[in-house]
Amino acid sequence: MKANIKAAAIQLFNKEGMSNVSMKQLADNMGISAGNLKYHYNTKSDLLEALYEDMYTVTLDYILPKNTYLTLFHLEEMMGKFDALQQEYAFFFNDLVNIIKTHPTIAKRYEAGNLERFKAARKLLDYYIETGRMKATHGLVDFDQVIYAIWMLSTFWQSQKIAINNPNYKVNQTSSISLLWQLIIPHLTEKGVEEYQQMRQFVTLPNY
């Protein structure tokens, strides 16, 4: 039943926005009594924390494999996994600022998880530099800031699609992965560009 409740909550939150859905509405949508829902999740905060736990568990898979040669595709694969997570839990990212303000436990875990991902991302970029796919840092480039810019773009990708929804504006109708590469490609070496072009021959960028 808990799994059914979480699945129904994700669907309804994504459609209506989490802050716009009451627990009674969720119960009515599922065709169960409010008491039955309350038995499994006493409050909406309890339900949200359970959903975040599922999200957090999924992100544990976003780690660097050890003792193996990593290609640029590994970076794209990580981008794709996060993009899929955002689409599944769109409500969370659309309402992220409010969730952080009103749910301190989730806020602390979210911040800590992101700081760890920043470290992992820096290790990955350093690896690409060491293996000749990315240019070494110099006075005009701060890769920690590049990583933060990548995080901002990917994290707020869902909400920006709502903020700018003009059908005549095509840039935000591409995929987040395409835009993320635009932040990285300028830092690739000739070897990195060649590897990226080879990857594009076999892996098509998503167009959503």
N, C-alpha and C positions, 0 to 999 in steps of 0.2 A: 504493500500500500504506500509506503514512504517513497518508493521509486516512482509509483504512479503520480503521487502528489507533486514530486519534484518535476517530473516531465510536464505535467499540466501547468504548473506554475511558470516554467520557462516559456512555454508556448504563449500563455496569457500575458505574462510580463513583457515579452518581446512585442506582442501585438498592441497592448494598451499602455505600456510603461509601468514599471513597478510601483511607482508612487500613486498611480491612478487605480490600482487594484486592491481591494480589501480582501481579508481572509474569507468573509462571507461570499463575496463575488467568486472567489476561487472555488469554494465549496459548492456553490450553485452551478458553476461551470462544469464541475466534475460530477454533479448529481449525487453528492453525498451531504450529510448533515454537517453543520458547523461544529457540532460536538465531536464528530468523528475526525474532522480535520484538526481540531484543537487537541485531541488525544495524541496525535502524531507530532504536531508542531504547534506549541502553545501560542506562539506569536509569529508575526511576519518576520521579525528579527531572527527568531529561531530557524525559520525556513530559509531565510537569506544566508545565514551562517552555514547551513547544511549545503546549500547550492555553492557557496564559495569554497567549501571544503572539497567538493567535487572538482571545481575549477582548479584549485591549487594542486590536487593530486595529479590532474592531467599535465600541468606544467612541469612536474618533476621529470617528465620525459624529455624536456628541453635542455639536455645536458650534452657536454662534449664527450664523444666516445674516446677512450684512451688507447694509446698504442696503435693508432691507425692513421693513414694519410688522409687528410681532409681536403676535399675539393670545394669550390665555390658553391656547388650544388647543396652541400651540407647547410650552408647559410640560407639558401633559398628554401630548403626543406623546413628549417626552423621558422622562417617567415610564414610559410604555408600553414604550419601547425598553429601558429598564433592567430593567423587570419581565420582559420576554421573555428578556433575557440571563440573569437570575437563574434562570428556569425551565429554560433550556437547560443552564446550568452549575450546577445546584443543589448539587452536591457541593462546589464551591469555596466557596460562601457558607456551607454547613453546617459546613465544616471550616476556616473562614477563620482563626481564631485560631491553630490548630495549624500551618497552612500558613505564616503570617507568622513564627511562632517557628522553624520548621525550614527555611525557604527564604528566606534573607536577600536574595537577588537579586530574587526576586518581591516581597518585602516592601518593598524600596526603590522599585521601580517602581510598586507599588500605592499607596504613600503619595504619591509624586510626582504620580501621575495624579489622585488624589483632591484634592490641594491645588489643582491646575489647575482641576478641576471646581468646587471651591468658589468660585474667582475668577469663573468663567463664570456660575455661579448668582447670584452677587452682582450681576454686571452685568445679568443678566436682571431681577432684582427691582428694581434701580435704574431700569431702563428702564420697568418697570410703574409705578413711583412717578412718574417724569417724565411719563408719558402718562396719569396720573390713574386708573389701575386699582387701585393699592395705596396705602395710607396712608403718609405720610412717617414716618420714624423719629422717635421721641421717647424720653424718658428711661426709659420702661418696656419698650421693645422694642429688642432687639439682633438685627438681621437675620442677622448672622453666626452667632449661636447658633440661630436658626430654621433656617438652611441646614444647620447641623450636625445638628440634630434630624431634619430631613428625610433626611439621609444615613444616620443611624443607623437610622431606621425602615425605609428601603428596603433597606439593606444586610443587616440581620438579619431581614428578613421571612421568608425561607425557614426559618431555624432556629427562630424563635418558633412556627411552625406545628407543629414537632415537639415543642417544649417544652410547649405547651398544645394538647392534641388532644382535649379533652372535647367530645363532640357537643352537649352542652347549652349550651355557651358559644358564642354566635354572632358576637361581635365579630371574632374572628380568622378567621372564615369569609367575610368580605367581601374585597374586593381591596385590595392595597397602595395602589393609586391613590386609592381612596375615602378611606383613612385619611390619605394625604398631603394631600389637599384639605382635610381637617379642620384641618390645621396652617396652611393658607394662607388659607382663606375668612375667618377673623376679621380678617385684615389687608386685605381688599379694601375699596375705596371703594364708594359707591353705583353708580358707573359700572362698577366691576369686578364687582360682584354681578350687575348686569344682563347684562353680557357672559357671565358664567359661566352664568346661567340660560338665555340664548339658546343657548349651546353645548350644554347638557344637552338641549335640544329636538331637536338633530340628532345628538348623539353619546351613546350609552348607556354608562354606566360598566360595566366588566366586573364580574361577580358571583362570580368565583372567589377 
